[in-house]
Amino acid sequence: QDICYLDETAYFYCTAQTPRCGVKAFKNKIGALRALLHIVQKLDKLVETADESDKENFASQVNKLHEVSLLQAMEWAKEAWQSVTQDTIANRWRHKGILDEEMYELFESMNYL
């Protein structure tokens, strides 16, 4: 359920990343930026249509702005996984000790076939 809330997901996304520079690092953050832009656009639309006499409805709509549908969260996860290469996964496994050196060398040699 927590994955459906943009504020918590965006916070995790931003703090879980290691600091990197360059175009690749920027491309990895595009999903989070799109999500933020979507929320800002929804807030702008809500503020434009707000009526002073309907404060309760306005407050409930503002509280729902950070909610993301399960489908949207799944699409973001799919996009994120599609941007991860096999080499990235193998490198992380090697770094964490999931793959030993011999297995890593075997995978690398298979890439050259």
Chimera marker file (.cmm) of the C-alpha trace (Angstrom):
<marker_set name="trace">
<marker id="1" x="0.000" y="0.000" z="0.000" r="1" g="1" b="0" radius="0.5"/>
<marker id="2" x="2.850" y="2.424" z="0.722" r="1" g="1" b="0" radius="0.5"/>
<marker id="3" x="4.011" y="2.175" z="-2.883" r="1" g="1" b="0" radius="0.5"/>
<marker id="4" x="0.802" y="3.928" z="-3.959" r="1" g="1" b="0" radius="0.5"/>
<marker id="5" x="1.629" y="7.125" z="-2.091" r="1" g="1" b="0" radius="0.5"/>
<marker id="6" x="3.797" y="9.449" z="-4.148" r="1" g="1" b="0" radius="0.5"/>
<marker id="7" x="5.256" y="11.344" z="-1.210" r="1" g="1" b="0" radius="0.5"/>
<marker id="8" x="6.712" y="8.205" z="0.397" r="1" g="1" b="0" radius="0.5"/>
<marker id="9" x="7.736" y="6.622" z="-2.917" r="1" g="1" b="0" radius="0.5"/>
<marker id="10" x="9.410" y="9.779" z="-4.188" r="1" g="1" b="0" radius="0.5"/>
<marker id="11" x="11.254" y="10.183" z="-0.880" r="1" g="1" b="0" radius="0.5"/>
<marker id="12" x="12.507" y="6.589" z="-1.060" r="1" g="1" b="0" radius="0.5"/>
<marker id="13" x="13.448" y="7.028" z="-4.707" r="1" g="1" b="0" radius="0.5"/>
<marker id="14" x="15.441" y="10.169" z="-4.003" r="1" g="1" b="0" radius="0.5"/>
<marker id="15" x="17.244" y="8.891" z="-0.904" r="1" g="1" b="0" radius="0.5"/>
<marker id="16" x="17.991" y="5.408" z="-2.254" r="1" g="1" b="0" radius="0.5"/>
<marker id="17" x="19.996" y="6.701" z="-5.215" r="1" g="1" b="0" radius="0.5"/>
<marker id="18" x="23.735" y="7.146" z="-4.974" r="1" g="1" b="0" radius="0.5"/>
<marker id="19" x="24.969" y="10.550" z="-6.117" r="1" g="1" b="0" radius="0.5"/>
<marker id="20" x="25.964" y="10.357" z="-9.769" r="1" g="1" b="0" radius="0.5"/>
<marker id="21" x="26.511" y="12.865" z="-12.532" r="1" g="1" b="0" radius="0.5"/>
<marker id="22" x="25.886" y="12.822" z="-16.236" r="1" g="1" b="0" radius="0.5"/>
<marker id="23" x="23.150" y="12.105" z="-18.721" r="1" g="1" b="0" radius="0.5"/>
<marker id="24" x="22.476" y="8.564" z="-17.507" r="1" g="1" b="0" radius="0.5"/>
<marker id="25" x="21.842" y="9.776" z="-13.953" r="1" g="1" b="0" radius="0.5"/>
<marker id="26" x="19.467" y="12.427" z="-15.287" r="1" g="1" b="0" radius="0.5"/>
<marker id="27" x="17.532" y="9.875" z="-17.348" r="1" g="1" b="0" radius="0.5"/>
<marker id="28" x="17.056" y="7.713" z="-14.250" r="1" g="1" b="0" radius="0.5"/>
<marker id="29" x="15.265" y="10.568" z="-12.515" r="1" g="1" b="0" radius="0.5"/>
<marker id="30" x="12.845" y="11.334" z="-15.345" r="1" g="1" b="0" radius="0.5"/>
<marker id="31" x="10.140" y="9.074" z="-13.876" r="1" g="1" b="0" radius="0.5"/>
<marker id="32" x="10.214" y="10.900" z="-10.548" r="1" g="1" b="0" radius="0.5"/>
<marker id="33" x="10.151" y="14.263" z="-12.307" r="1" g="1" b="0" radius="0.5"/>
<marker id="34" x="7.155" y="13.219" z="-14.404" r="1" g="1" b="0" radius="0.5"/>
<marker id="35" x="5.320" y="12.115" z="-11.267" r="1" g="1" b="0" radius="0.5"/>
<marker id="36" x="6.045" y="15.437" z="-9.580" r="1" g="1" b="0" radius="0.5"/>
<marker id="37" x="4.911" y="17.370" z="-12.651" r="1" g="1" b="0" radius="0.5"/>
<marker id="38" x="1.674" y="15.370" z="-12.725" r="1" g="1" b="0" radius="0.5"/>
<marker id="39" x="0.955" y="16.260" z="-9.081" r="1" g="1" b="0" radius="0.5"/>
<marker id="40" x="1.741" y="19.949" z="-9.660" r="1" g="1" b="0" radius="0.5"/>
<marker id="41" x="-0.564" y="20.053" z="-12.693" r="1" g="1" b="0" radius="0.5"/>
<marker id="42" x="-3.362" y="18.424" z="-10.684" r="1" g="1" b="0" radius="0.5"/>
<marker id="43" x="-2.866" y="20.956" z="-7.884" r="1" g="1" b="0" radius="0.5"/>
<marker id="44" x="-2.914" y="23.865" z="-10.349" r="1" g="1" b="0" radius="0.5"/>
<marker id="45" x="-6.143" y="22.587" z="-11.867" r="1" g="1" b="0" radius="0.5"/>
<marker id="46" x="-7.668" y="22.138" z="-8.413" r="1" g="1" b="0" radius="0.5"/>
<marker id="47" x="-6.681" y="25.646" z="-7.287" r="1" g="1" b="0" radius="0.5"/>
<marker id="48" x="-8.110" y="27.181" z="-10.476" r="1" g="1" b="0" radius="0.5"/>
<marker id="49" x="-11.487" y="25.545" z="-9.921" r="1" g="1" b="0" radius="0.5"/>
<marker id="50" x="-11.598" y="26.049" z="-6.145" r="1" g="1" b="0" radius="0.5"/>
<marker id="51" x="-14.542" y="27.890" z="-4.708" r="1" g="1" b="0" radius="0.5"/>
<marker id="52" x="-14.278" y="29.607" z="-1.321" r="1" g="1" b="0" radius="0.5"/>
<marker id="53" x="-17.680" y="28.281" z="-0.264" r="1" g="1" b="0" radius="0.5"/>
<marker id="54" x="-16.647" y="24.644" z="-0.773" r="1" g="1" b="0" radius="0.5"/>
<marker id="55" x="-13.671" y="24.459" z="1.601" r="1" g="1" b="0" radius="0.5"/>
<marker id="56" x="-14.394" y="20.915" z="2.873" r="1" g="1" b="0" radius="0.5"/>
<marker id="57" x="-14.472" y="19.449" z="-0.619" r="1" g="1" b="0" radius="0.5"/>
<marker id="58" x="-11.329" y="21.376" z="-1.536" r="1" g="1" b="0" radius="0.5"/>
<marker id="59" x="-9.463" y="20.034" z="1.516" r="1" g="1" b="0" radius="0.5"/>
<marker id="60" x="-10.426" y="16.433" z="0.743" r="1" g="1" b="0" radius="0.5"/>
<marker id="61" x="-9.312" y="16.827" z="-2.872" r="1" g="1" b="0" radius="0.5"/>
<marker id="62" x="-5.960" y="18.285" z="-1.774" r="1" g="1" b="0" radius="0.5"/>
<marker id="63" x="-5.440" y="15.312" z="0.560" r="1" g="1" b="0" radius="0.5"/>
<marker id="64" x="-5.973" y="12.921" z="-2.367" r="1" g="1" b="0" radius="0.5"/>
<marker id="65" x="-3.434" y="14.644" z="-4.645" r="1" g="1" b="0" radius="0.5"/>
<marker id="66" x="-0.518" y="12.500" z="-3.517" r="1" g="1" b="0" radius="0.5"/>
<marker id="67" x="-2.374" y="9.226" z="-4.054" r="1" g="1" b="0" radius="0.5"/>
<marker id="68" x="-1.328" y="7.235" z="-7.084" r="1" g="1" b="0" radius="0.5"/>
<marker id="69" x="-3.342" y="4.429" z="-8.600" r="1" g="1" b="0" radius="0.5"/>
<marker id="70" x="-1.967" y="0.917" z="-8.440" r="1" g="1" b="0" radius="0.5"/>
<marker id="71" x="-1.867" y="0.841" z="-12.237" r="1" g="1" b="0" radius="0.5"/>
<marker id="72" x="0.243" y="4.023" z="-12.361" r="1" g="1" b="0" radius="0.5"/>
<marker id="73" x="2.638" y="2.638" z="-9.736" r="1" g="1" b="0" radius="0.5"/>
<marker id="74" x="2.968" y="-0.595" z="-11.722" r="1" g="1" b="0" radius="0.5"/>
<marker id="75" x="3.686" y="1.360" z="-14.915" r="1" g="1" b="0" radius="0.5"/>
<marker id="76" x="6.415" y="3.349" z="-13.157" r="1" g="1" b="0" radius="0.5"/>
<marker id="77" x="7.967" y="0.136" z="-11.822" r="1" g="1" b="0" radius="0.5"/>
<marker id="78" x="7.838" y="-1.429" z="-15.294" r="1" g="1" b="0" radius="0.5"/>
<marker id="79" x="9.533" y="1.625" z="-16.852" r="1" g="1" b="0" radius="0.5"/>
<marker id="80" x="12.218" y="1.577" z="-14.173" r="1" g="1" b="0" radius="0.5"/>
<marker id="81" x="12.992" y="-2.110" z="-14.686" r="1" g="1" b="0" radius="0.5"/>
<marker id="82" x="13.100" y="-1.693" z="-18.457" r="1" g="1" b="0" radius="0.5"/>
<marker id="83" x="15.859" y="0.874" z="-18.070" r="1" g="1" b="0" radius="0.5"/>
<marker id="84" x="18.046" y="-1.551" z="-16.067" r="1" g="1" b="0" radius="0.5"/>
<marker id="85" x="20.534" y="-3.508" z="-18.176" r="1" g="1" b="0" radius="0.5"/>
<marker id="86" x="21.764" y="-7.059" z="-17.582" r="1" g="1" b="0" radius="0.5"/>
<marker id="87" x="25.240" y="-5.683" z="-16.962" r="1" g="1" b="0" radius="0.5"/>
<marker id="88" x="23.905" y="-3.424" z="-14.213" r="1" g="1" b="0" radius="0.5"/>
<marker id="89" x="22.283" y="-6.356" z="-12.427" r="1" g="1" b="0" radius="0.5"/>
<marker id="90" x="25.391" y="-8.526" z="-12.784" r="1" g="1" b="0" radius="0.5"/>
<marker id="91" x="27.606" y="-5.703" z="-11.487" r="1" g="1" b="0" radius="0.5"/>
<marker id="92" x="25.380" y="-5.154" z="-8.442" r="1" g="1" b="0" radius="0.5"/>
<marker id="93" x="25.286" y="-8.881" z="-7.685" r="1" g="1" b="0" radius="0.5"/>
<marker id="94" x="29.059" y="-9.008" z="-7.995" r="1" g="1" b="0" radius="0.5"/>
<marker id="95" x="29.468" y="-5.984" z="-5.732" r="1" g="1" b="0" radius="0.5"/>
<marker id="96" x="27.135" y="-7.463" z="-3.080" r="1" g="1" b="0" radius="0.5"/>
<marker id="97" x="28.793" y="-10.881" z="-3.251" r="1" g="1" b="0" radius="0.5"/>
<marker id="98" x="25.802" y="-12.688" z="-4.740" r="1" g="1" b="0" radius="0.5"/>
<marker id="99" x="27.976" y="-13.681" z="-7.694" r="1" g="1" b="0" radius="0.5"/>
<marker id="100" x="31.528" y="-14.794" z="-7.073" r="1" g="1" b="0" radius="0.5"/>
<marker id="101" x="34.339" y="-13.778" z="-9.423" r="1" g="1" b="0" radius="0.5"/>
<marker id="102" x="34.256" y="-17.042" z="-11.397" r="1" g="1" b="0" radius="0.5"/>
<marker id="103" x="30.546" y="-16.706" z="-12.179" r="1" g="1" b="0" radius="0.5"/>
<marker id="104" x="30.989" y="-13.061" z="-13.138" r="1" g="1" b="0" radius="0.5"/>
<marker id="105" x="33.841" y="-13.944" z="-15.484" r="1" g="1" b="0" radius="0.5"/>
<marker id="106" x="31.695" y="-16.711" z="-17.009" r="1" g="1" b="0" radius="0.5"/>
<marker id="107" x="28.864" y="-14.252" z="-17.678" r="1" g="1" b="0" radius="0.5"/>
<marker id="108" x="31.297" y="-11.735" z="-19.145" r="1" g="1" b="0" radius="0.5"/>
<marker id="109" x="32.794" y="-14.346" z="-21.466" r="1" g="1" b="0" radius="0.5"/>
<marker id="110" x="29.285" y="-15.323" z="-22.619" r="1" g="1" b="0" radius="0.5"/>
<marker id="111" x="28.680" y="-11.721" z="-23.677" r="1" g="1" b="0" radius="0.5"/>
<marker id="112" x="31.543" y="-11.979" z="-26.155" r="1" g="1" b="0" radius="0.5"/>
<marker id="113" x="30.129" y="-15.072" z="-27.911" r="1" g="1" b="0" radius="0.5"/>
<link id1="1" id2="2" r="1" g="1" b="0" radius="0.2"/>
<link id1="2" id2="3" r="1" g="1" b="0" radius="0.2"/>
<link id1="3" id2="4" r="1" g="1" b="0" radius="0.2"/>
<link id1="4" id2="5" r="1" g="1" b="0" radius="0.2"/>
<link id1="5" id2="6" r="1" g="1" b="0" radius="0.2"/>
<link id1="6" id2="7" r="1" g="1" b="0" radius="0.2"/>
<link id1="7" id2="8" r="1" g="1" b="0" radius="0.2"/>
<link id1="8" id2="9" r="1" g="1" b="0" radius="0.2"/>
<link id1="9" id2="10" r="1" g="1" b="0" radius="0.2"/>
<link id1="10" id2="11" r="1" g="1" b="0" radius="0.2"/>
<link id1="11" id2="12" r="1" g="1" b="0" radius="0.2"/>
<link id1="12" id2="13" r="1" g="1" b="0" radius="0.2"/>
<link id1="13" id2="14" r="1" g="1" b="0" radius="0.2"/>
<link id1="14" id2="15" r="1" g="1" b="0" radius="0.2"/>
<link id1="15" id2="16" r="1" g="1" b="0" radius="0.2"/>
<link id1="16" id2="17" r="1" g="1" b="0" radius="0.2"/>
<link id1="17" id2="18" r="1" g="1" b="0" radius="0.2"/>
<link id1="18" id2="19" r="1" g="1" b="0" radius="0.2"/>
<link id1="19" id2="20" r="1" g="1" b="0" radius="0.2"/>
<link id1="20" id2="21" r="1" g="1" b="0" radius="0.2"/>
<link id1="21" id2="22" r="1" g="1" b="0" radius="0.2"/>
<link id1="22" id2="23" r="1" g="1" b="0" radius="0.2"/>
<link id1="23" id2="24" r="1" g="1" b="0" radius="0.2"/>
<link id1="24" id2="25" r="1" g="1" b="0" radius="0.2"/>
<link id1="25" id2="26" r="1" g="1" b="0" radius="0.2"/>
<link id1="26" id2="27" r="1" g="1" b="0" radius="0.2"/>
<link id1="27" id2="28" r="1" g="1" b="0" radius="0.2"/>
<link id1="28" id2="29" r="1" g="1" b="0" radius="0.2"/>
<link id1="29" id2="30" r="1" g="1" b="0" radius="0.2"/>
<link id1="30" id2="31" r="1" g="1" b="0" radius="0.2"/>
<link id1="31" id2="32" r="1" g="1" b="0" radius="0.2"/>
<link id1="32" id2="33" r="1" g="1" b="0" radius="0.2"/>
<link id1="33" id2="34" r="1" g="1" b="0" radius="0.2"/>
<link id1="34" id2="35" r="1" g="1" b="0" radius="0.2"/>
<link id1="35" id2="36" r="1" g="1" b="0" radius="0.2"/>
<link id1="36" id2="37" r="1" g="1" b="0" radius="0.2"/>
<link id1="37" id2="38" r="1" g="1" b="0" radius="0.2"/>
<link id1="38" id2="39" r="1" g="1" b="0" radius="0.2"/>
<link id1="39" id2="40" r="1" g="1" b="0" radius="0.2"/>
<link id1="40" id2="41" r="1" g="1" b="0" radius="0.2"/>
<link id1="41" id2="42" r="1" g="1" b="0" radius="0.2"/>
<link id1="42" id2="43" r="1" g="1" b="0" radius="0.2"/>
<link id1="43" id2="44" r="1" g="1" b="0" radius="0.2"/>
<link id1="44" id2="45" r="1" g="1" b="0" radius="0.2"/>
<link id1="45" id2="46" r="1" g="1" b="0" radius="0.2"/>
<link id1="46" id2="47" r="1" g="1" b="0" radius="0.2"/>
<link id1="47" id2="48" r="1" g="1" b="0" radius="0.2"/>
<link id1="48" id2="49" r="1" g="1" b="0" radius="0.2"/>
<link id1="49" id2="50" r="1" g="1" b="0" radius="0.2"/>
<link id1="50" id2="51" r="1" g="1" b="0" radius="0.2"/>
<link id1="51" id2="52" r="1" g="1" b="0" radius="0.2"/>
<link id1="52" id2="53" r="1" g="1" b="0" radius="0.2"/>
<link id1="53" id2="54" r="1" g="1" b="0" radius="0.2"/>
<link id1="54" id2="55" r="1" g="1" b="0" radius="0.2"/>
<link id1="55" id2="56" r="1" g="1" b="0" radius="0.2"/>
<link id1="56" id2="57" r="1" g="1" b="0" radius="0.2"/>
<link id1="57" id2="58" r="1" g="1" b="0" radius="0.2"/>
<link id1="58" id2="59" r="1" g="1" b="0" radius="0.2"/>
<link id1="59" id2="60" r="1" g="1" b="0" radius="0.2"/>
<link id1="60" id2="61" r="1" g="1" b="0" radius="0.2"/>
<link id1="61" id2="62" r="1" g="1" b="0" radius="0.2"/>
<link id1="62" id2="63" r="1" g="1" b="0" radius="0.2"/>
<link id1="63" id2="64" r="1" g="1" b="0" radius="0.2"/>
<link id1="64" id2="65" r="1" g="1" b="0" radius="0.2"/>
<link id1="65" id2="66" r="1" g="1" b="0" radius="0.2"/>
<link id1="66" id2="67" r="1" g="1" b="0" radius="0.2"/>
<link id1="67" id2="68" r="1" g="1" b="0" radius="0.2"/>
<link id1="68" id2="69" r="1" g="1" b="0" radius="0.2"/>
<link id1="69" id2="70" r="1" g="1" b="0" radius="0.2"/>
<link id1="70" id2="71" r="1" g="1" b="0" radius="0.2"/>
<link id1="71" id2="72" r="1" g="1" b="0" radius="0.2"/>
<link id1="72" id2="73" r="1" g="1" b="0" radius="0.2"/>
<link id1="73" id2="74" r="1" g="1" b="0" radius="0.2"/>
<link id1="74" id2="75" r="1" g="1" b="0" radius="0.2"/>
<link id1="75" id2="76" r="1" g="1" b="0" radius="0.2"/>
<link id1="76" id2="77" r="1" g="1" b="0" radius="0.2"/>
<link id1="77" id2="78" r="1" g="1" b="0" radius="0.2"/>
<link id1="78" id2="79" r="1" g="1" b="0" radius="0.2"/>
<link id1="79" id2="80" r="1" g="1" b="0" radius="0.2"/>
<link id1="80" id2="81" r="1" g="1" b="0" radius="0.2"/>
<link id1="81" id2="82" r="1" g="1" b="0" radius="0.2"/>
<link id1="82" id2="83" r="1" g="1" b="0" radius="0.2"/>
<link id1="83" id2="84" r="1" g="1" b="0" radius="0.2"/>
<link id1="84" id2="85" r="1" g="1" b="0" radius="0.2"/>
<link id1="85" id2="86" r="1" g="1" b="0" radius="0.2"/>
<link id1="86" id2="87" r="1" g="1" b="0" radius="0.2"/>
<link id1="87" id2="88" r="1" g="1" b="0" radius="0.2"/>
<link id1="88" id2="89" r="1" g="1" b="0" radius="0.2"/>
<link id1="89" id2="90" r="1" g="1" b="0" radius="0.2"/>
<link id1="90" id2="91" r="1" g="1" b="0" radius="0.2"/>
<link id1="91" id2="92" r="1" g="1" b="0" radius="0.2"/>
<link id1="92" id2="93" r="1" g="1" b="0" radius="0.2"/>
<link id1="93" id2="94" r="1" g="1" b="0" radius="0.2"/>
<link id1="94" id2="95" r="1" g="1" b="0" radius="0.2"/>
<link id1="95" id2="96" r="1" g="1" b="0" radius="0.2"/>
<link id1="96" id2="97" r="1" g="1" b="0" radius="0.2"/>
<link id1="97" id2="98" r="1" g="1" b="0" radius="0.2"/>
<link id1="98" id2="99" r="1" g="1" b="0" radius="0.2"/>
<link id1="99" id2="100" r="1" g="1" b="0" radius="0.2"/>
<link id1="100" id2="101" r="1" g="1" b="0" radius="0.2"/>
<link id1="101" id2="102" r="1" g="1" b="0" radius="0.2"/>
<link id1="102" id2="103" r="1" g="1" b="0" radius="0.2"/>
<link id1="103" id2="104" r="1" g="1" b="0" radius="0.2"/>
<link id1="104" id2="105" r="1" g="1" b="0" radius="0.2"/>
<link id1="105" id2="106" r="1" g="1" b="0" radius="0.2"/>
<link id1="106" id2="107" r="1" g="1" b="0" radius="0.2"/>
<link id1="107" id2="108" r="1" g="1" b="0" radius="0.2"/>
<link id1="108" id2="109" r="1" g="1" b="0" radius="0.2"/>
<link id1="109" id2="110" r="1" g="1" b="0" radius="0.2"/>
<link id1="110" id2="111" r="1" g="1" b="0" radius="0.2"/>
<link id1="111" id2="112" r="1" g="1" b="0" radius="0.2"/>
<link id1="112" id2="113" r="1" g="1" b="0" radius="0.2"/>
</marker_set>
